[in-house]
């Protein structure tokens, strides 16, 4: 299979509003989801290289040719899965269902290779799995650690999500996958001109290869606008303080982003949680953002702004602070 680009130990940070999401391995990967990430990687690596994983033959009885046939079927089924498997149990059922006509020993050997539950260990899933996402959420992002350079002001940031994430893995364009593998190989050969050209191709497509803890990770880029708040612009009073507070909250952290929609600039509009803390709540309570009531009528956001006003903290130390949306309008009209 080669080791040009390995996603097995990519970050699978799963911050939730409840704090710690569980045990993690030496590279920060959730030990509960290593097998799912590895399976997703090997399926799409097969599409590029037509090679099955090294070491698989030690777990199964069929030939390499037969193994290749399994991965072709798994690739086709994975792309059609809506959504693709996210948990070890879902991944096991996916493999069992896709390869149900193959030898039991081979199916169980493949599951064992990825450390996924064997058939006898699976419990019957509930008739309808409840969702934990609030009403109106279109999708959820679990991000890689946030870079300080990706935070331009107090209400906007750029985040990256690993393509080993089940939601992303089935949507990576084939040419991006191939460019990532070729870039890694070019760097290994010290052909940096070729590597830079391939990296530009990747970034132009909305992706990036990140190096985290000496592991290369192909990630998708998302620009996010914090839903329901409007922080002072950088050149406005308290603009610098708002940016610094957001940096302090999220720099180097994995975030949970609940995306509700998209604005006219193509940014995701969402609620951001970091280590169980609601970021917009903190920005409002510290007087470093306005409640953007024209686009969000949540009572709690209005209450947090009112509390900061009463305490005269942050931008509310001024008796009549300029509203950022009015400041932007004046700039557009040349006032």
C-alpha positions in Angstrom: 0.0 0.0 0.0 2.9 2.3 0.7 3.3 4.9 3.4 3.2 8.1 1.3 0.2 9.5 3.1 -1.2 7.7 6.1 -4.4 8.9 7.7 -4.7 6.1 10.4 -3.3 8.3 13.1 -4.9 11.6 12.0 -6.6 13.7 14.6 -10.1 12.5 15.4 -10.7 15.1 18.2 -14.3 14.8 19.3 -14.9 17.7 21.7 -18.5 17.8 23.0 -20.4 20.0 25.3 -19.8 17.4 27.9 -16.0 17.8 28.0 -13.6 14.8 27.6 -14.8 12.6 24.7 -13.0 9.5 25.8 -9.5 7.8 25.8 -7.0 8.8 23.1 -4.0 7.1 21.7 -0.4 8.4 21.5 -1.1 10.7 18.5 -4.3 12.2 19.9 -6.6 9.8 18.0 -9.7 8.4 19.6 -9.0 4.8 20.4 -12.7 4.0 19.7 -12.5 5.2 16.1 -9.0 4.1 14.9 -10.5 1.1 13.0 -13.1 3.3 11.2 -10.5 5.8 10.1 -8.1 3.1 9.0 -10.8 1.3 7.0 -11.9 4.6 5.3 -8.2 5.4 4.4 -7.5 2.0 3.0 -10.7 1.9 0.9 -9.8 5.2 -0.8 -6.1 4.4 -1.0 -7.2 1.3 -3.0 -9.0 3.5 -5.5 -5.7 5.3 -6.1 -3.2 2.5 -6.0 -5.3 -0.7 -6.6 -3.3 -2.2 -3.7 -4.7 -3.9 -0.6 -3.2 -3.2 2.8 0.0 -4.8 3.8 -0.4 -7.5 6.4 -4.1 -8.3 5.6 -3.1 -11.7 4.2 -2.1 -12.8 7.7 -5.7 -12.4 8.8 -7.6 -13.9 5.8 -7.4 -17.1 3.7 -8.3 -15.7 0.3 -5.8 -14.5 -2.3 -4.7 -11.0 -3.0 -6.9 -11.0 -6.1 -9.9 -11.8 -4.0 -8.9 -9.2 -1.5 -8.8 -6.6 -4.3 -12.4 -7.6 -5.2 -13.5 -6.9 -1.6 -12.1 -3.4 -1.7 -13.7 -2.6 -5.0 -17.1 -3.6 -3.5 -16.3 -1.7 -0.2 -15.4 1.4 -2.2 -18.6 1.4 -4.2 -20.7 0.8 -1.1 -18.9 3.5 0.9 -19.6 6.1 -1.7 -23.3 5.2 -1.8 -23.7 5.1 2.0 -25.7 8.0 3.3 -24.1 8.7 5.7 -21.0 6.5 5.8 -20.2 4.5 8.9 -19.1 6.6 11.9 -18.7 4.1 14.8 -16.9 0.7 15.0 -20.3 -1.0 15.2 -21.6 0.8 12.1 -18.3 -0.1 10.2 -18.6 -3.8 11.2 -22.2 -3.9 9.9 -21.2 -2.1 6.7 -18.4 -4.7 6.0 -20.6 -7.7 6.9 -23.5 -6.5 4.7 -21.2 -5.6 1.7 -19.3 -8.9 1.9 -22.2 -11.1 3.0 -21.6 -13.6 0.1 -18.0 -14.1 1.0 -16.5 -16.7 3.4 -17.2 -16.1 7.0 -13.5 -16.6 7.9 -12.5 -13.8 5.5 -15.1 -11.3 6.7 -14.1 -11.9 10.3 -10.4 -11.8 9.4 -11.0 -8.4 7.8 -12.8 -7.1 10.8 -10.1 -8.3 13.1 -7.5 -6.6 10.9 -9.1 -3.3 11.7 -10.0 -4.1 15.3 -13.7 -3.8 14.5 -16.3 -5.8 16.4 -17.0 -9.4 15.2 -20.5 -10.4 14.3 -21.3 -12.2 17.5 -20.3 -9.1 19.5 -22.7 -6.8 17.7 -26.0 -5.8 19.4 -29.2 -5.0 17.5 -29.4 -1.3 16.8 -32.4 0.7 18.0 -35.3 1.1 15.5 -34.7 4.8 15.2 -31.4 6.3 16.5 -32.0 9.6 18.3 -30.2 12.7 17.1 -28.3 14.9 19.5 -28.1 17.9 17.1 -30.3 20.9 17.8 -33.1 21.8 15.4 -31.9 23.7 12.3 -28.4 22.3 12.3 -27.4 21.2 8.8 -24.2 19.4 9.7 -21.5 19.2 12.4 -17.8 19.7 12.0 -15.1 18.2 14.3 -12.0 20.2 13.5 -8.3 19.8 13.7 -6.4 22.1 16.1 -6.9 25.8 15.2 -3.9 27.8 14.0 -3.6 31.4 15.3 -3.1 32.6 11.7 -6.6 31.4 10.9 -8.3 33.9 13.2 -8.6 37.3 11.5 -11.0 39.0 13.9 -13.4 38.3 16.8 -16.1 36.6 14.9 -14.5 34.7 12.0 -12.0 31.8 11.7 -10.8 29.2 9.3 -10.8 25.6 10.4 -9.7 22.3 8.9 -11.4 18.9 9.1 -9.5 15.6 8.5 -10.6 13.7 5.4 -10.5 10.6 7.6 -13.6 11.9 9.2 -16.5 9.7 8.0 -18.5 12.7 6.7 -15.5 13.9 4.6 -14.0 10.6 3.5 -16.6 9.8 0.8 -16.5 13.3 -0.7 -12.8 13.9 -1.4 -12.3 14.4 -5.1 -10.2 11.7 -6.7 -7.7 14.2 -8.1 -7.2 15.7 -4.7 -6.5 12.3 -3.2 -4.0 11.5 -5.9 -2.3 14.9 -5.6 -1.8 14.4 -1.9 -0.2 11.0 -2.4 2.0 12.4 -5.2 3.0 15.4 -3.2 4.2 13.2 -0.3 6.2 11.1 -2.7 7.7 14.2 -4.3 8.8 15.5 -0.9 10.3 12.2 0.0 12.3 12.5 -3.2 13.2 16.1 -2.4 11.5 17.3 -5.5 10.1 20.4 -3.8 9.1 22.2 -7.0 6.8 19.4 -7.9 5.6 19.1 -4.3 4.7 22.8 -4.2 2.8 22.6 -7.5 0.8 19.7 -6.2 0.1 21.5 -2.9 -1.3 24.5 -4.9 -3.6 22.1 -6.7 -4.8 20.8 -3.4 -5.3 24.2 -1.8 -7.1 25.5 -4.9 -9.6 22.7 -4.4 -10.3 23.8 -0.8 -8.0 21.2 0.9 -4.6 21.3 2.5 -2.0 18.8 3.7 -1.2 19.5 7.3 1.7 18.1 9.4 0.6 17.4 12.9 2.9 15.4 15.3 4.9 14.3 12.3 1.9 12.9 10.6 0.7 14.2 7.2 -3.1 14.8 7.2 -5.2 15.7 4.2 -7.8 18.1 5.5 -10.7 20.1 4.1 -10.9 23.9 4.7 -14.0 25.6 6.1 -14.4 29.3 6.8 -16.7 29.9 9.7 -18.7 33.0 10.9 -19.8 32.8 14.5 -23.5 32.7 14.5 -25.5 35.4 16.3 -22.7 37.8 17.2 -20.9 40.7 15.5 -17.5 41.6 17.0 -15.9 45.1 16.5 -13.8 45.2 13.3 -10.0 45.2 13.7 -9.6 48.9 13.3 -12.5 49.7 15.7 -12.2 50.2 19.4 -12.0 46.8 21.1 -11.4 45.1 17.7 -8.0 44.0 18.8 -9.2 42.8 22.2 -12.0 40.8 20.6 -9.6 39.0 18.3 -7.2 38.3 21.1 -10.0 36.8 23.2 -11.1 34.5 20.4 -7.5 33.5 19.9 -7.1 32.7 23.6 -10.3 30.6 23.5 -9.6 28.4 20.4 -5.9 28.5 19.5 -4.5 25.0 19.3 -7.9 23.4 20.2 -10.1 21.0 18.4 -13.6 22.6 18.0 -17.1 21.3 17.6 -18.9 23.5 15.0 -22.7 23.2 14.5 -23.4 24.6 11.0 -26.8 26.2 10.4 -26.2 27.7 7.0 -24.0 29.8 4.7 -23.7 33.6 4.4 -23.3 35.6 1.2 -19.5 35.3 1.4 -19.6 31.5 1.3 -18.8 31.1 5.0 -20.4 28.5 7.2 -22.5 30.2 9.9 -22.4 28.2 13.1 -22.2 27.8 16.8 -18.7 26.9 18.1 -17.9 24.8 21.2 -14.4 24.4 22.6 -13.8 22.0 25.5 -17.5 22.2 26.4 -17.7 26.0 26.4 -20.0 28.0 24.0 -17.6 30.5 22.4 -20.3 33.1 21.5 -21.5 33.1 25.1 -18.0 34.0 26.4 -17.5 36.7 23.7 -20.8 38.4 24.7 -20.4 38.1 28.5 -16.9 39.7 28.2 -18.4 42.6 26.2 -16.4 41.9 23.1 -19.2 41.4 20.7 -22.7 42.6 20.0 -25.7 40.3 19.7 -26.4 40.3 16.0 -30.2 40.5 16.5 -30.9 41.2 12.8 -29.9 37.7 12.0 -30.4 35.8 15.2 -33.2 36.3 17.8 -32.1 33.9 20.5 -33.1 35.2 23.9 -30.0 33.9 25.6 -27.7 35.9 23.4 -29.7 39.1 24.1 -29.5 38.3 27.8 -25.7 37.9 27.8 -25.2 41.2 26.0 -27.6 42.9 28.4 -25.6 41.6 31.4 -22.3 42.9 29.9 -23.9 46.3 29.2 -25.1 46.5 32.8 -21.6 45.8 34.1 -20.1 48.2 31.6 -17.3 45.8 30.6 -15.5 45.6 27.3 -16.9 47.8 24.6 -19.7 48.7 26.9 -17.3 50.9 28.9 -18.2 53.5 26.2 -21.6 55.1 26.6 -22.4 54.9 22.9 -20.1 52.3 21.1 -20.4 52.3 17.3 -22.2 49.2 15.9 -19.9 47.2 13.6 -22.6 46.8 10.9 -23.1 50.6 10.8 -19.3 51.1 10.7 -19.1 48.7 7.7 -21.9 50.5 5.9 -20.2 53.9 6.4 -17.0 52.4 4.9 -18.8 51.0 1.9 -20.5 54.4 1.3 -17.2 56.2 1.7 -18.2 58.2 4.8 
